[in-house]
Amino acid sequence: MSEENVSNTSQSNLSIVMTMADEVQTTVTMATSSSALVDFYFQCLVVAIGCFGAAANGLILYGMIASKQHKKQFLIFNQNMLDLASCVVLVVTYSLKLCNIYHTGTFGYWVCIVVLSGNLIWSTINGSHINLMSITIERYLKLVHPTYSKKVLRKWVIYSAAAFAWIASFAYNLIVVLSTSFVKDGVCYGYYSWKNDAVAVAHGVYYVTSFYIVVICIFVFCYGRILMVIRNQARVMAGHGGPGPSTAQTHSDRVQTNVIKTMMFVSAFFIITFTPDTAFYTMMSIKPGTSADPLGNHITMFCAFLYITANPFIYAVKFDPVRRVLVGLMPCKKSQPAGESVATATVGGTRTDQKPN
């Protein structure tokens, strides 16, 4: 083969290699651009639902205070405070992520550790899980062991349980985030670097067990026993031929039943919304070195965030005292102006409402 042919062949091969390299680079650029676009839309969506959830939780808190249920049902009130804090933190965290801040120095490091890593978000969410377990146990003791509950469920016990949900969750997440998060080239990497694969797997097992499996086991056991007690009480009352209970006792039982129904809906919603995120996290924990699918990660996290933003609607629909206050805020439900009292008359056996002339 002549030198000219060898040269032409080399140039042709080089041209093919350069063309393939350009195509690979273009594909990588398009994939990166598409991923960045998905991240952007996801962050905008989270900010939007965070604002909506904060407003809804604030309204429920107002309803509980106005109906004076915040003292009677303090743990439920604390649950809504945790959900409100979660929504506010969602808005702050993802608004900062949209700004795409370049982190430098000590201030940039702590912004990464405290906020952008997701530390505050998961601290409040995990606190919500702990508090939800406390509510379930409280309901169980009051309904299944009423005599014992009067001795145990003192005010200081309830307040301590509420405080524990905040303190324990923040302390736990701070310890984990300090050991696994860092800043590199101005970018924040939260919950990213583990000492080794064994530590990552061990933490994954602990987290899933403590904040998902144990929670569900408590739900199933406590509410299962509560339903059995309520059913037995209903059978006894149905077979009792004497006079019924007093009006005060009937009202108290109705309030208790209403609270239990509300919390059962909240618990069921917890299982539905956190199962995808827990399953995804479990798969990632089993193989610590694998990279997460961005779309799958966004979908499962959105389901988890939906829990704290949609919870208020369960309280608004199922919790009678709060529902009455919220209905009273509607303009169409407000009482008529003074001086326009309605007189009721009966004409030909038909009830009519008449305003005075």
C-alpha positions in Angstrom: 0.0 0.0 0.0 1.3 3.4 -1.0 2.0 6.2 1.5 -0.8 8.2 0.0 -3.3 5.4 0.5 -2.2 4.9 4.1 -2.5 8.6 4.7 -6.0 8.7 3.3 -7.1 5.7 5.3 -5.7 7.2 8.5 -7.5 10.5 7.8 -10.7 8.6 7.1 -10.4 6.6 10.4 -9.6 9.8 12.3 -12.7 11.5 10.8 -14.9 8.6 11.8 -13.5 8.6 15.4 -14.0 12.4 15.7 -17.6 12.1 14.3 -18.4 9.3 16.9 -16.9 11.4 19.7 -19.0 14.4 18.6 -22.2 12.2 18.6 -21.3 10.8 22.1 -20.7 14.3 23.4 -23.9 15.6 21.9 -25.8 12.7 23.5 -24.3 13.3 26.9 -25.0 17.0 26.6 -28.6 16.4 25.7 -29.1 13.9 28.5 -27.5 16.4 31.0 -29.7 19.2 29.7 -32.8 17.0 30.0 -31.9 15.9 33.5 -31.4 19.5 34.5 -34.7 20.5 33.1 -36.5 17.7 35.0 -34.7 18.8 38.2 -35.8 22.4 37.6 -39.5 21.5 37.1 -39.4 19.2 40.1 -38.0 21.9 42.3 -40.6 24.4 41.1 -43.4 21.9 41.8 -42.1 21.2 45.3 -42.0 25.0 46.1 -45.6 25.3 44.8 -46.9 22.4 46.9 -44.9 23.6 49.9 -46.6 27.0 49.8 -50.0 25.3 49.4 -49.3 22.9 52.2 -48.1 25.7 54.5 -51.3 27.7 54.0 -53.5 24.6 54.5 -51.6 23.5 57.7 -51.8 27.1 59.0 -55.6 27.0 58.5 -55.9 23.7 60.3 -53.9 25.1 63.2 -56.2 28.1 63.4 -59.2 25.8 63.4 -57.8 23.8 66.2 -57.1 26.9 68.3 -60.5 28.4 67.6 -62.2 25.2 68.5 -60.0 24.9 71.6 -58.8 21.5 70.5 -55.1 22.4 70.6 -55.1 21.7 74.4 -57.4 18.7 74.4 -55.6 17.1 71.4 -52.1 18.5 71.9 -50.3 15.7 70.1 -52.5 16.1 67.0 -51.8 19.9 67.3 -48.1 19.1 67.4 -48.5 16.9 64.3 -49.9 19.8 62.4 -47.1 22.0 63.6 -44.5 19.5 62.4 -46.3 19.3 59.0 -46.4 23.1 58.8 -42.7 23.3 59.6 -42.0 20.7 56.9 -43.9 22.7 54.3 -42.0 25.9 55.2 -38.7 24.1 55.1 -39.6 22.6 51.7 -40.2 26.1 50.3 -37.0 27.5 51.7 -34.8 24.5 50.7 -36.0 24.2 47.1 -36.1 27.9 46.6 -32.4 28.0 47.5 -31.8 25.1 45.2 -33.4 27.0 42.3 -30.9 29.8 42.9 -28.1 27.3 42.2 -25.7 29.0 44.8 -22.0 28.4 44.5 -20.9 27.4 48.1 -17.7 28.8 49.4 -16.2 29.2 52.9 -17.7 28.3 56.3 -21.0 30.0 55.5 -21.5 28.0 52.3 -20.6 24.8 54.1 -23.2 25.3 56.8 -25.9 26.3 54.3 -25.2 23.0 52.6 -25.2 21.0 55.9 -28.2 22.6 57.5 -30.5 23.4 54.6 -29.6 22.2 51.1 -28.6 18.7 52.2 -32.2 18.1 53.1 -31.4 17.9 56.8 -34.2 20.2 57.9 -36.8 18.6 55.6 -36.1 15.1 56.8 -35.8 16.2 60.4 -39.3 17.6 60.4 -40.7 14.6 58.4 -39.0 12.1 60.8 -40.3 14.1 63.7 -43.8 13.7 62.2 -43.4 9.9 62.1 -42.3 9.8 65.8 -45.2 12.0 66.8 -47.7 9.9 64.8 -46.5 6.9 66.8 -47.1 8.8 70.0 -50.7 9.7 68.9 -51.4 6.1 68.1 -50.1 4.9 71.4 -52.1 7.6 73.2 -55.3 6.6 71.5 -54.6 2.9 72.3 -54.1 3.6 76.0 -57.2 5.8 76.3 -59.5 3.3 74.6 -58.1 -0.1 75.5 -56.7 0.7 79.0 -58.7 3.7 80.2 -58.0 3.3 83.9 -54.3 2.8 83.3 -54.1 5.8 80.9 -55.4 8.2 83.5 -52.4 7.4 85.7 -49.9 7.5 82.8 -51.1 10.1 80.4 -50.3 13.2 82.5 -49.8 16.6 80.9 -46.1 16.4 81.3 -46.0 13.0 79.6 -47.9 14.4 76.6 -45.7 17.5 76.4 -42.5 15.4 76.7 -43.7 13.1 73.9 -44.3 16.2 71.7 -40.9 17.6 72.5 -39.2 14.3 72.0 -40.5 14.2 68.4 -38.7 17.5 67.6 -35.5 16.9 69.5 -34.8 13.3 68.6 -35.5 13.8 64.9 -33.2 16.9 64.6 -30.4 15.3 66.7 -30.5 12.1 64.6 -30.5 13.8 61.2 -27.8 16.3 62.3 -25.4 13.4 63.3 -26.0 11.6 60.0 -25.7 14.7 57.8 -22.5 15.9 59.4 -20.8 12.6 58.7 -22.0 12.1 55.2 -22.3 15.5 53.6 -19.7 17.9 52.1 -19.1 20.7 49.6 -16.9 20.1 46.5 -16.3 22.7 43.7 -19.1 24.9 45.1 -21.7 22.0 44.9 -23.5 20.6 48.0 -23.6 16.8 48.4 -26.0 15.9 51.1 -26.2 12.4 52.6 -23.7 11.3 49.9 -20.4 10.0 51.4 -20.5 7.0 53.7 -17.5 5.6 55.5 -17.9 2.3 53.7 -20.7 0.2 52.1 -21.3 -1.8 55.3 -22.1 1.5 57.2 -24.4 2.6 54.4 -26.3 -0.7 54.4 -26.5 -0.7 58.2 -27.9 2.8 58.3 -30.4 1.9 55.6 -31.7 -1.1 57.6 -31.9 1.0 60.8 -33.8 3.9 59.1 -36.3 1.7 57.2 -36.9 -0.4 60.4 -37.3 2.6 62.7 -39.2 5.1 60.6 -41.4 2.7 58.5 -41.7 -0.9 59.7 -42.0 -0.1 63.4 -44.5 2.7 62.6 -46.7 0.4 60.6 -46.5 -2.3 63.2 -47.7 0.2 65.9 -50.5 1.3 63.6 -51.7 -2.3 62.9 -51.5 -3.4 66.5 -53.0 -0.4 68.2 -55.8 0.4 65.8 -56.6 -3.3 65.5 -57.1 -3.5 69.2 -59.0 -0.2 69.3 -61.5 -1.5 66.7 -62.0 -4.7 68.6 -62.8 -2.8 71.8 -65.2 -0.5 70.0 -66.9 -3.4 68.4 -67.3 -5.2 71.7 -68.7 -2.1 73.3 -71.2 -1.7 70.5 -72.3 -5.3 71.1 -72.7 -4.8 74.8 -74.7 -1.6 74.3 -76.9 -3.3 71.7 -77.7 -6.2 74.0 -78.3 -4.0 77.0 -81.9 -3.4 77.7 -81.6 -0.6 80.2 -81.5 3.1 79.6 -78.9 4.5 77.3 -75.8 6.5 78.4 -76.0 10.1 79.4 -75.8 12.8 76.8 -72.4 13.9 78.0 -71.0 10.4 77.8 -72.5 10.0 74.3 -70.8 13.2 73.2 -67.5 12.2 74.7 -67.6 8.8 72.9 -68.5 10.4 69.7 -65.5 12.8 69.9 -63.2 9.9 70.7 -64.5 7.9 67.8 -64.1 10.9 65.5 -60.5 11.4 66.6 -59.8 7.7 66.0 -61.3 7.8 62.5 -59.3 10.9 61.6 -56.0 9.3 62.8 -56.7 6.1 61.0 -57.1 8.0 57.8 -53.8 9.8 58.5 -52.1 6.5 59.2 -53.4 4.9 56.1 -52.3 7.9 54.0 -48.8 7.6 55.6 -48.5 4.0 54.4 -49.7 4.9 50.9 -47.4 7.9 50.4 -44.2 6.7 52.1 -44.2 3.1 50.7 -42.7 4.2 47.3 -40.0 6.3 48.9 -39.1 3.6 51.4 -38.9 0.9 48.7 -36.7 3.2 46.5 -34.4 4.0 49.5 -34.2 0.3 50.4 -33.1 -0.6 46.9 -30.4 2.1 46.9 -29.2 1.1 50.4 -28.7 -2.5 49.3 -26.3 -1.4 46.5 -24.7 1.8 47.9 -22.5 2.4 44.9 -25.3 2.5 42.3 -26.5 5.9 41.0 -30.1 6.7 41.6 -32.5 7.1 38.7 -33.4 10.9 38.8 -37.0 10.4 37.6 -37.7 7.6 40.1 -36.1 9.6 42.9 -38.3 12.6 42.1 -41.5 10.6 41.9 -40.9 8.8 45.2 -39.9 12.0 47.0 -42.9 13.8 45.6 -45.2 11.1 47.2 -43.5 11.6 50.5 -43.9 15.4 50.3 -47.5 14.9 49.3 -48.1 13.4 52.8 -47.3 16.6 54.7 -49.2 18.9 52.2 -52.4 16.8 51.9 -52.7 15.9 55.5 -54.7 19.0 56.4 -57.5 18.0 54.1 -58.0 14.8 56.2 -58.3 16.9 59.3 -60.6 19.4 57.6 -63.0 16.6 56.4 -62.8 14.1 59.2 -62.2 16.1 62.4 -65.6 17.6 63.4 -64.4 20.5 65.6 -62.0 21.8 63.0 -64.4 21.2 60.2 -67.1 23.3 62.0 -64.7 26.2 62.4 -63.5 26.1 58.8 -67.1 25.9 57.5 -67.9 29.0 59.6 -65.1 30.9 57.8 -66.9 30.5 54.4 -68.8 33.6 53.4 -71.9 31.7 52.3 -72.2 30.1 55.7 -72.0 33.2 57.8 -75.0 34.4 59.7 -77.3 37.1 58.2 -76.8 40.7 59.2 -78.5 42.0 62.3 -82.0 43.3 61.8 -82.9 40.7 59.2 -84.2 37.9 61.4 -86.2 35.3 59.7 -89.8 34.6 60.8 -91.2 31.1 60.2 -94.8 30.7 59.2 -97.0 27.8 58.3 -99.3 28.2 55.4 -101.5 25.3 54.4 -99.3 22.9 56.3 -96.2 24.2 54.4 -93.3 25.7 56.3 -92.2 29.1 54.8 -89.5 31.5 55.8 -90.4 35.2 55.7 -88.4 38.4 56.4 -90.1 41.2 58.2 -91.1 44.1 56.1 
